[in-house]
Amino acid sequence: MEYSFRAKVWKYQGPAGWYFVTLPKLLSKKIRRLHGPAEEGWGRLKTIAKVGKSKWDTSIWHDSRAEGYILPIKAMIRKAESVKVDSRIVVVLELQPIDPKVLKWLRP
């Protein structure tokens, strides 16, 4: 399934200084409802992300403070697409649909 959204880039103020975008709350709720059972440790969902012409394998992470998912933006992608803090970017996420056979094993 493919999801597209626009978001502002922000930088984590910790020692690593990672760059992220926060998915919109309504989109995060929809993704969690449809894909939540496939989450791995720490609320991680594998995805393919696209910004501009750049595409990469990554994950989105559920962040309870943001009440939704966050997506890390790699340095390689930021450089290729001229992305900086406070840039507003369009992101396309490709999440794999959940196989109904697997879904029954994921639910308690």
Phi and psi in degrees as a GROMACS rama.xvg file:
@    title "Ramachandran Plot"
@    xaxis  label "Phi"
@    yaxis  label "Psi"
@TYPE xy
-113.075  136.947  GLU-2
-130.791  137.929  TYR-3
-126.247  141.894  SER-4
-157.375  164.392  PHE-5
-113.763  135.983  ARG-6
-151.849  160.893  ALA-7
-95.4747  135.927  LYS-8
-77.6035  135.901  VAL-9
-133.213  158.927  TRP-10
-114.465  130.708  LYS-11
-68.1105  132.993  TYR-12
-84.6944  5.4001  GLN-13
-76.4397  -176.574  GLY-14
-62.6362  -31.2239  PRO-15
-76.2564  -32.3993  ALA-16
66.0132  40.6482  GLY-17
-67.5911  153.828  TRP-18
-107.418  141.322  TYR-19
-141.801  165.529  PHE-20
-125.045  148.999  VAL-21
-102.589  127.062  THR-22
-68.571  147.558  LEU-23
-57.1868  146.722  PRO-24
-58.3468  -44.7509  LYS-25
-64.6948  -39.2705  LEU-26
-66.6595  -41.0844  LEU-27
-59.637  -42.6217  SER-28
-62.7296  -41.7873  LYS-29
-64.5442  -45.8847  LYS-30
-62.8214  -42.1783  ILE-31
-65.7176  -38.0658  ARG-32
-65.3545  -42.603  ARG-33
-85.3835  -31.9778  LEU-34
-119.199  -7.7419  HIS-35
-49.597  -40.2299  GLY-36
-60.7539  -19.0975  PRO-37
-91.7373  0.889977  ALA-38
-59.2419  141.671  GLU-39
-100.675  -167.678  GLU-40
-49.3727  142.267  GLY-41
60.3631  27.6673  TRP-42
71.761  32.4985  GLY-43
-91.5611  133.872  ARG-44
-122.36  124.712  LEU-45
-69.57  143.99  LYS-46
-156.184  168.327  THR-47
-110.905  128.415  ILE-48
-112.046  149.516  ALA-49
-135.029  131.026  LYS-50
-131.544  121.004  VAL-51
59.2281  -126.642  GLY-52
-95.2502  -0.0286567  LYS-53
-94.5537  136.049  SER-54
-135.071  136.875  LYS-55
-152.064  154.722  TRP-56
-79.478  133.185  ASP-57
-159.022  -163.049  THR-58
-143.342  153.573  SER-59
-103.312  150.969  ILE-60
-123.26  133.796  TRP-61
-77.8382  127.233  HIS-62
-118.479  112.926  ASP-63
-64.5283  -31.8552  SER-64
-67.1878  -37.4881  ARG-65
-82.7818  -9.34654  ALA-66
55.4408  40.196  GLU-67
178.481  -164.856  GLY-68
-94.475  152.313  TYR-69
-123.803  150.037  ILE-70
-122.121  121.366  LEU-71
-74.2452  140.954  PRO-72
-110.574  111.833  ILE-73
-62.7408  151.644  LYS-74
-57.7619  -40.4496  ALA-75
-59.319  -40.6726  MET-76
-71.7368  -43.9579  ILE-77
-58.7364  -41.481  ARG-78
-67.3699  -47.7905  LYS-79
-62.3737  -32.8376  ALA-80
-108.051  8.31541  GLU-81
54.4549  47.6215  SER-82
-96.7827  131.687  VAL-83
-129.645  172.035  LYS-84
-55.9034  138.604  VAL-85
74.555  -0.0416794  ASP-86
-64.9783  140.135  SER-87
-98.5521  119.545  ARG-88
-123.926  155.986  ILE-89
-97.8663  128.621  VAL-90
-118.529  137.524  VAL-91
-117.748  127.408  VAL-92
-112.338  137.16  LEU-93
-114.739  106.817  GLU-94
-104.143  140.285  LEU-95
-73.8973  136.749  GLN-96
-64.6144  149.565  PRO-97
-84.2444  127.664  ILE-98
-67.4022  123.549  ASP-99
-54.8696  -30.4413  PRO-100
-66.9558  -37.6665  LYS-101
-75.4931  -36.936  VAL-102
-55.9946  -40.7058  LEU-103
-64.6165  -26.3123  LYS-104
-82.6496  -21.9623  TRP-105
-82.3728  -28.4691  LEU-106
-82.8665  140.998  ARG-107
